Amino acid sequence: MENQKIDSFLALKGDYFPSSKISIIREKLAAASDAKSDIVHFYEYKNPTVMLIVSIFIGQLGIDRFMLGDIGLGVLKLITGGGCGIWWLVDLFTVQDRAREYNFKKLIEVLW
């Protein structure tokens, strides 16, 4: 992939990934074929801000966990009512980082 395309991708979607992993993403994209780079551009990444909003309003039901692929923990959070509110409160502070890690893992899976 060309450097210009990599820069434009990171300018548009850079906030969706952990800042500590941007150099790894840049290296993987540079080595990717054009077919894989097209998939990367059109893949639907989870927006960390939207995940925070979901967590604020319906996080006690475990919806944020379901959206990030944590089905077991989502069910547990649903059953316990967000861990009586404590687990929900902790997730408010961690949901954006978990969304960025989720996006990074999905990106690496596509590029693998």
C-alpha positions in Angstrom: 0.0 0.0 0.0 1.2 3.5 -0.8 2.3 5.9 2.0 -0.3 8.4 0.9 -3.1 5.9 1.3 -1.8 4.8 4.7 -1.6 8.4 5.9 -5.2 9.1 4.7 -6.4 5.9 6.4 -4.7 6.8 9.7 -6.0 10.4 9.4 -9.6 9.2 9.1 -9.5 6.2 11.4 -6.5 6.8 13.7 -8.7 7.6 16.7 -10.3 4.1 16.4 -7.0 2.4 17.3 -4.6 2.5 20.3 -2.0 5.2 19.8 0.7 2.9 21.0 0.0 0.5 18.0 -0.1 3.1 15.2 3.5 2.2 14.1 2.5 -1.5 13.9 -0.6 -0.6 11.9 1.6 1.5 9.5 4.0 -1.4 9.0 1.2 -4.0 8.4 -0.6 -1.7 5.9 2.7 -1.0 4.0 3.2 -4.7 3.6 -0.5 -5.4 2.7 -1.7 -6.2 -0.8 -4.1 -3.9 -2.6 -7.0 -6.4 -2.1 -6.5 -6.5 1.6 -6.0 -2.7 1.8 -9.4 -2.3 0.1 -11.0 -4.5 2.8 -9.3 -2.5 5.5 -10.7 0.7 4.2 -14.3 -0.5 4.0 -14.4 -2.5 7.3 -16.8 -1.2 9.9 -14.8 -0.3 13.0 -16.4 0.4 16.4 -16.3 4.1 17.2 -15.0 4.5 20.8 -17.2 7.5 21.4 -20.3 5.7 20.3 -19.3 2.8 22.6 -19.0 5.2 25.5 -22.5 6.5 24.8 -23.9 3.0 24.6 -22.2 2.1 27.8 -23.6 5.2 29.6 -27.2 4.6 28.6 -27.6 0.8 28.3 -24.3 -0.5 29.7 -26.0 -2.0 32.7 -27.7 -4.5 30.3 -24.3 -5.6 29.0 -24.9 -4.3 25.5 -21.5 -2.7 25.3 -19.9 -6.1 26.1 -22.1 -7.8 23.4 -21.0 -5.2 20.8 -17.3 -5.9 21.5 -17.7 -9.6 21.3 -17.6 -10.4 25.0 -20.7 -12.5 24.9 -20.1 -14.4 28.2 -19.4 -11.2 30.1 -22.3 -9.5 28.5 -24.7 -12.2 29.8 -23.1 -12.0 33.2 -23.4 -8.2 33.3 -27.0 -8.5 32.1 -27.9 -11.0 34.9 -26.2 -9.0 37.6 -27.5 -5.6 36.5 -24.1 -4.3 35.7 -22.6 -5.9 38.8 -25.0 -3.9 41.0 -23.7 -0.8 39.2 -20.1 -1.2 40.1 -19.1 -3.1 36.9 -21.1 -0.6 34.8 -19.1 2.2 36.4 -15.8 0.6 35.8 -16.8 -0.1 32.2 -17.5 3.6 31.7 -13.8 4.3 32.1 -12.5 1.3 30.1 -15.0 0.9 27.2 -13.1 3.3 24.8 -9.8 1.5 25.3 -11.5 -1.9 24.8 -13.1 -0.6 21.6 -9.7 0.5 20.3 -8.2 -2.8 21.1 -11.1 -4.6 19.5 -10.6 -2.6 16.3 -6.8 -3.3 16.3 -7.4 -7.0 16.6 -9.9 -7.0 13.8 -7.5 -5.0 11.6 -4.7 -7.5 12.2 -7.1 -10.4 11.4 -7.9 -8.8 8.1 -4.3 -8.2 7.3 -3.1 -11.6 8.4 
